[in-house]
Amino acid sequence: MPYWQLFYHIVWATKHRVPILTAETEPIIHNYLQKKAVGLGAIVFALNGWNDHVHMVVSIPPKISVAKFIGQVKAVASTKFNKSGHAIISFYWQAEYAVFSFDRKRLPNYIKYVERQKEHHQEKTTIPILERTEGEGVRLISEEVEHYLTNDIGWREELEALENGYLSSE
């Protein structure tokens, strides 16, 4: 089994931003999302959202592509919900999504952000880039080599500390 640390913040919305994720429907849909994600071998750290979109902080194993993971999780949740008898109207997701990768050091920040989704939306304290579900992706940035700290001792020490922490928790 390969060793991996792959962390993602994924956001996707309901089709046409229909506000179907209500207090009644959201727990059912989130349950389907969570079960399918875990069934695919992922670790779900946080799952929350607003009435028209979902945020998931997850670690996806490298045996499955991020796009395939998202497609399967979304498909299972909408299909099962529509067949469950809970749906008043047919429920679908938009095709687009956003995915952000980050390192383990930032994991608590992303978890907290997702856990507080409803509060962020009510208080208008969302982080706009983390709320996007469509648009142009990363553009190539050309920088001089000296901007990349290839001999950064702090970077090495941080990675070694992570490894030591991992080994001591076994």
C-alpha positions in Angstrom: 0.0 0.0 0.0 1.5 3.4 -0.9 1.9 6.1 1.6 0.0 9.3 0.8 -1.1 12.6 2.2 -3.5 14.3 -0.3 -5.8 16.9 1.1 -8.6 18.6 -0.8 -11.3 21.2 -0.2 -14.0 20.5 -2.7 -17.0 22.7 -3.5 -20.0 22.1 -5.7 -23.5 23.5 -6.1 -27.0 22.3 -6.9 -28.1 22.7 -10.5 -29.1 26.3 -11.2 -28.3 27.0 -7.5 -31.7 25.7 -6.4 -31.8 26.1 -2.6 -32.8 22.4 -2.0 -30.4 21.8 0.9 -32.8 22.6 3.7 -32.8 21.5 7.3 -34.8 18.5 6.3 -33.0 17.4 3.1 -29.4 18.4 4.0 -28.7 15.6 6.5 -30.0 13.0 4.1 -27.9 14.2 1.2 -24.8 14.7 3.4 -25.2 11.1 4.6 -25.2 9.8 1.0 -22.2 12.0 0.2 -20.3 10.8 3.3 -21.0 7.1 2.8 -20.0 7.1 -0.9 -16.8 9.1 -0.1 -15.8 6.6 2.6 -16.7 3.7 0.4 -14.2 5.0 -2.2 -11.5 4.9 0.5 -11.5 8.6 1.3 -11.3 10.2 4.7 -13.9 13.0 5.2 -12.7 15.6 7.7 -15.6 18.1 7.2 -18.8 18.2 5.3 -21.1 21.2 5.3 -22.5 23.9 3.1 -25.3 26.3 2.4 -28.7 25.8 0.9 -27.4 25.6 -2.6 -23.9 24.2 -2.3 -21.6 21.7 -0.5 -18.1 21.9 0.9 -16.1 18.8 1.7 -12.6 18.6 3.2 -11.3 15.2 2.3 -8.3 13.0 1.7 -8.6 11.0 -1.4 -6.4 8.0 -2.0 -4.2 8.2 -5.2 -5.9 5.1 -6.7 -8.9 7.3 -7.7 -8.7 10.6 -9.6 -10.2 13.7 -8.0 -12.6 14.2 -10.9 -13.8 10.6 -10.7 -14.2 10.8 -6.9 -16.3 14.0 -7.2 -18.4 12.6 -10.0 -19.2 9.4 -8.2 -20.0 11.1 -4.9 -22.3 13.6 -6.5 -24.0 11.0 -8.7 -24.7 8.6 -5.9 -26.1 11.3 -3.6 -28.5 12.8 -6.2 -29.6 9.4 -7.5 -30.3 7.9 -4.1 -32.1 11.1 -2.9 -34.3 11.2 -6.0 -35.2 7.5 -5.5 -35.7 7.8 -1.7 -39.1 9.4 -1.7 -37.8 12.4 0.1 -37.6 14.5 -3.0 -40.4 17.0 -3.6 -38.6 18.0 -6.9 -35.9 16.2 -8.8 -32.5 17.0 -7.4 -29.4 17.5 -9.5 -25.9 18.9 -9.1 -24.3 21.3 -11.5 -21.5 19.8 -13.6 -18.9 22.3 -12.4 -17.0 22.1 -9.1 -13.9 23.7 -7.5 -11.1 21.7 -5.9 -8.2 23.1 -3.8 -5.3 21.1 -2.6 -3.4 22.0 0.6 -0.9 20.5 3.0 -1.5 18.8 6.4 -0.5 22.0 8.3 -3.5 23.8 6.9 -6.0 21.0 7.5 -7.4 22.5 10.7 -8.1 25.8 8.9 -10.1 24.2 6.1 -12.0 22.0 8.6 -13.0 25.0 10.7 -14.0 27.0 7.6 -16.3 24.2 6.4 -17.7 23.5 9.8 -18.7 27.2 10.1 -20.3 27.5 6.6 -23.7 28.5 7.8 -22.3 31.1 10.1 -20.0 32.5 7.3 -22.9 32.8 5.0 -25.2 34.4 7.5 -22.5 36.9 8.7 -21.1 37.4 5.1 -17.6 36.3 6.2 -17.1 33.7 3.4 -13.8 33.6 1.6 -14.8 34.2 -2.0 -12.2 31.9 -3.7 -13.4 29.0 -1.5 -17.0 29.6 -2.6 -16.4 29.4 -6.3 -17.6 26.4 -8.3 -16.8 27.5 -11.9 -14.4 29.7 -13.8 -10.9 29.7 -15.1 -8.4 27.7 -13.2 -4.8 28.4 -12.3 -2.7 30.3 -14.8 0.9 29.6 -15.3 3.1 31.9 -13.2 6.6 32.4 -14.3 9.0 33.3 -11.5 12.8 33.4 -11.2 14.3 30.3 -9.6 15.6 32.2 -6.6 11.9 32.7 -5.4 11.7 28.9 -4.8 13.5 28.1 -1.6 15.0 24.8 -2.7 17.5 24.9 0.2 15.1 26.2 2.8 16.1 24.6 6.2 12.8 25.6 7.7 10.9 23.6 5.0 13.1 20.5 5.7 12.7 20.8 9.4 8.9 21.1 9.1 8.7 18.0 6.9 11.0 16.1 9.3 8.8 17.2 12.3 5.7 15.9 10.4 7.4 12.6 9.8 8.5 12.3 13.4 5.0 13.1 14.6 3.6 10.5 12.2 6.1 7.8 13.4 5.5 8.5 17.1 1.7 8.2 16.7 2.0 4.6 15.4 
